[in-house]
Amino acid sequence: MELIEPTGVTWALVIIGLIIYAPPLYMQILAVRDPHSRRVKDLLIGKGEDYGDKTHFLFCRGTGYADLIMQFPPLIVGSIGVIRGRPWGYMLWAAVAAISLYISIVLWFVDREYVYPKCGPLAFYTYYWGIWVYWSIIVFAYSLVRINGIVL
Protein backbone atom coordinates (compact mmCIF):
# COMPACT_ATOMS: atom_id res chain seq x y z
CA MET A 1 0.00 0.00 0.00
CA GLU A 2 1.39 3.35 -1.06
CA LEU A 3 1.52 5.97 1.70
CA ILE A 4 0.31 9.54 1.27
CA GLU A 5 2.88 11.63 3.11
CA PRO A 6 1.24 14.29 5.31
CA THR A 7 2.04 17.89 4.39
CA GLY A 8 1.82 21.16 6.28
CA VAL A 9 -1.75 21.52 5.01
CA THR A 10 -2.57 18.07 6.38
CA TRP A 11 -1.23 18.98 9.80
CA ALA A 12 -3.04 22.32 9.78
CA LEU A 13 -6.36 20.60 9.00
CA VAL A 14 -5.78 17.99 11.72
CA ILE A 15 -4.99 20.67 14.30
CA ILE A 16 -7.93 22.87 13.26
CA GLY A 17 -10.20 19.80 13.37
CA LEU A 18 -9.05 18.98 16.89
CA ILE A 19 -9.61 22.56 18.02
CA ILE A 20 -13.09 22.93 16.55
CA TYR A 21 -14.34 19.43 17.41
CA ALA A 22 -13.10 19.17 21.03
CA PRO A 23 -15.80 21.48 22.49
CA PRO A 24 -18.72 19.78 20.69
CA LEU A 25 -17.39 16.35 21.70
CA TYR A 26 -17.41 17.47 25.33
CA MET A 27 -20.89 18.99 24.98
CA GLN A 28 -22.34 15.92 23.27
CA ILE A 29 -20.98 13.58 25.96
CA LEU A 30 -22.64 15.78 28.59
CA ALA A 31 -25.86 16.00 26.55
CA VAL A 32 -26.16 12.24 26.17
CA ARG A 33 -25.43 11.64 29.86
CA ASP A 34 -27.82 14.26 31.29
CA PRO A 35 -29.76 16.13 28.56
CA HIS A 36 -31.98 18.06 31.00
CA SER A 37 -29.14 19.48 33.12
CA ARG A 38 -28.80 23.25 33.34
CA ARG A 39 -25.16 22.99 32.18
CA VAL A 40 -26.15 21.14 29.01
CA LYS A 41 -28.91 23.62 28.22
CA ASP A 42 -26.56 26.55 28.84
CA LEU A 43 -23.96 25.04 26.48
CA LEU A 44 -26.29 23.84 23.73
CA ILE A 45 -29.06 26.43 23.73
CA GLY A 46 -27.81 29.46 25.64
CA LYS A 47 -27.48 30.70 29.20
CA GLY A 48 -30.77 30.38 31.05
CA GLU A 49 -32.61 29.05 27.97
CA ASP A 50 -34.73 25.92 27.74
CA TYR A 51 -35.62 23.60 24.88
CA GLY A 52 -38.25 25.18 22.63
CA ASP A 53 -40.45 22.09 22.73
CA LYS A 54 -40.21 18.30 22.85
CA THR A 55 -39.13 18.14 19.21
CA HIS A 56 -36.27 20.57 19.88
CA PHE A 57 -35.18 18.44 22.86
CA LEU A 58 -35.36 15.20 20.87
CA PHE A 59 -33.48 16.74 17.95
CA CYS A 60 -30.69 17.91 20.30
CA ARG A 61 -30.52 14.51 21.96
CA GLY A 62 -30.59 12.66 18.65
CA THR A 63 -27.78 14.74 17.18
CA GLY A 64 -25.80 14.10 20.37
CA TYR A 65 -26.02 10.35 19.88
CA ALA A 66 -25.43 10.64 16.14
CA ASP A 67 -22.29 12.72 16.69
CA LEU A 68 -20.92 10.23 19.21
CA ILE A 69 -21.60 7.28 16.92
CA MET A 70 -21.17 8.63 13.37
CA GLN A 71 -19.07 11.78 13.61
CA PHE A 72 -16.36 11.57 16.25
CA PRO A 73 -15.06 7.97 15.88
CA PRO A 74 -14.34 8.27 12.13
CA LEU A 75 -12.91 11.77 12.68
CA ILE A 76 -10.46 10.47 15.29
CA VAL A 77 -9.54 7.28 13.44
CA GLY A 78 -9.38 9.13 10.10
CA SER A 79 -7.08 11.80 11.56
CA ILE A 80 -4.76 9.08 12.87
CA GLY A 81 -4.79 7.45 9.44
CA VAL A 82 -4.06 10.76 7.70
CA ILE A 83 -1.15 11.50 10.02
CA ARG A 84 0.21 7.99 9.33
CA GLY A 85 -0.18 8.58 5.58
CA ARG A 86 -2.82 5.91 5.04
CA PRO A 87 -5.24 6.32 2.13
CA TRP A 88 -8.11 4.98 4.28
CA GLY A 89 -7.54 7.94 6.62
CA TYR A 90 -8.38 10.31 3.78
CA MET A 91 -11.44 8.22 2.91
CA LEU A 92 -12.67 8.47 6.51
CA TRP A 93 -11.94 12.20 6.46
CA ALA A 94 -14.03 12.60 3.31
CA ALA A 95 -16.87 10.66 4.96
CA VAL A 96 -16.67 12.76 8.14
CA ALA A 97 -16.59 15.94 6.07
CA ALA A 98 -19.71 14.87 4.16
CA ILE A 99 -21.55 14.03 7.42
CA SER A 100 -20.43 17.29 9.02
CA LEU A 101 -21.43 19.34 6.01
CA TYR A 102 -24.85 17.72 5.92
CA ILE A 103 -25.68 18.21 9.60
CA SER A 104 -24.22 21.72 9.68
CA ILE A 105 -26.43 22.84 6.82
CA VAL A 106 -29.45 21.25 8.51
CA LEU A 107 -28.55 23.03 11.75
CA TRP A 108 -28.11 26.36 9.95
CA PHE A 109 -31.85 26.21 9.34
CA VAL A 110 -33.11 24.33 12.39
CA ASP A 111 -31.03 26.15 15.00
CA ARG A 112 -31.38 29.55 13.41
CA GLU A 113 -34.57 30.14 15.40
CA TYR A 114 -32.88 29.41 18.73
CA VAL A 115 -29.26 30.54 18.35
CA TYR A 116 -29.20 33.22 15.65
CA PRO A 117 -31.20 35.87 17.57
CA LYS A 118 -28.88 35.53 20.58
CA CYS A 119 -25.56 35.73 18.77
CA GLY A 120 -26.12 37.60 15.50
CA PRO A 121 -25.04 36.78 11.95
CA LEU A 122 -21.25 37.04 12.33
CA ALA A 123 -21.00 34.57 15.22
CA PHE A 124 -23.70 32.29 13.82
CA TYR A 125 -22.15 31.95 10.35
CA THR A 126 -18.59 31.63 11.66
CA TYR A 127 -18.18 30.06 15.06
CA TYR A 128 -21.56 28.54 15.89
CA TRP A 129 -22.16 26.65 12.62
CA GLY A 130 -20.10 28.13 9.82
CA ILE A 131 -16.71 26.84 10.93
CA TRP A 132 -17.79 23.21 10.42
CA VAL A 133 -19.19 23.94 6.97
CA TYR A 134 -15.94 25.63 5.90
CA TRP A 135 -13.71 22.95 7.47
CA SER A 136 -15.82 20.19 5.89
CA ILE A 137 -15.69 21.63 2.39
CA ILE A 138 -11.93 22.10 2.61
CA VAL A 139 -11.30 18.63 4.11
CA PHE A 140 -13.57 16.91 1.60
CA ALA A 141 -11.84 18.57 -1.35
CA TYR A 142 -8.38 18.07 0.18
CA SER A 143 -9.04 14.37 0.79
CA LEU A 144 -10.12 13.83 -2.81
CA VAL A 145 -7.07 15.71 -4.07
CA ARG A 146 -4.66 13.72 -1.87
CA ILE A 147 -6.24 10.35 -2.71
CA ASN A 148 -5.64 11.19 -6.37
CA GLY A 149 -1.94 11.79 -5.74
CA ILE A 150 -1.86 15.58 -5.79
CA VAL A 151 0.38 17.18 -3.17
CA LEU A 152 -0.54 20.56 -1.68
N, C-alpha and C positions, 0 to 999 in steps of 0.2 A: 504494500500500500504506500503510495506516494504521499509524503507529508506536505502540508501547506504552511510554510514558515510564517509565524506571526510577524506583523510589521508594527510600526509605531501607531498606525491607525487602528490595528487590531487591539493593541493594549489600551489605547484611548477609549475605544468602544466598550471594552471589558470594564474599565475603571468607571466610566460614566454609568454603565448599566448597574454596577454594584452600588454606586451612590444613589441613583434614582430608585432602585428597587428595594433597598434595605428598609426604608421607612414603610412602604406598603406591606412588605413581608411581615414586619412587626405588627402593624395594624390589623392585618388579616388573621394572624395567629390569635391576637386578642379578641377580634370580632367572632371568630369561630368558638373560642372558649367561653365567652360571656357577652353575647351580642347586645344585651340590655343594660350593660354597665354604663355609668356616666362617662367614664374614660373613653370607652369605645365610641359613644355618641359624640363626644367632644372632638375626637380625632377624625371620625368619618363624616359627620354632618356639620359640626360647628359648635363652638362653645355654647352650652346651655340649650342647644336645639334638641328636638326629638324627631323620630321617624315621622314622615308625613302621614303615612297610613300603613296598613298591614302589607300592602304590596311593596312599598318602599323598604320596609324592614326585610321582607323575604328576598327582595332583589339584592340588598346589601349582604345578607347572609349567604345567598347563593353565589354571588361573585366572590365572597371570601373563600368558600369551599373550592370553587372553580380555580381561583388563583393558586391555592395551596396544592391542588391536584394537577392542573394543566399548565400553569404558568411558571411557577418557581422551580420545580424539579428540572424541566428541560432547560431552563435558563442557566441554572447552576451547572448541570452536567454538560450542556453545550459550551458554556464559557470555559470549563476545564478542557474540553476537547479542542476548542479553538486555540487555547494557550499551548496545548501539546501538539498543535499542527495537524489534527485529525480532520479529514473531510466530513465525517459524521458530526463533528462539533459545529461546523458551518450549516449543516442541514438542520440540526436542532435549533440553531440560532434563527434560521429562516422561519422555522415553524413557530418559535416563540414570538418573533417579530410579527408574523401574520396574526397570531392570537391576540397579541397586545394591540395591534392596530385595530382589529375588529372591535374589541371591548372598549377601547378608548373612544372610538367614534360613536359607539352606542352610548357611552357615558357622557359624551359631549352633549347629547340631546336629553338623556334621561336626567342627569344630575344638574343640568343647567337651571332647572327650576329651584333646586335647593342650594346650590353652591354659588352660582354666578352672581345673584343679587348681593351676597355677602362679601365677595372678593373683587368683583369688577372684571372687565374683559382682559386686562393685561395678565393678571395672576391666573385667571381661569384658562386662558389659551396658551399659557407658558407652563407654569409650575403645576397647577392642579391637574390638568389633563393633557395639555399640549406637548409637554416634554416626552411623554411616552409615544405619542404619534410621531414626533420628529425622530426620536431614537429608533423606533420600529422601521420607519421608511428607510433610514440610513442603513441599519443593520441588515434588513432584507436585501437591499440592493448590494451592499458590500459582500454579503454571503454568496449571492449569485455570482458576483464578479470573481471572488476568490475561488469558488468551486470550479470556475471555468479557466483558472490558471492566470488570471490577471493580477498583477501585484500593484498595490497602491501604497 
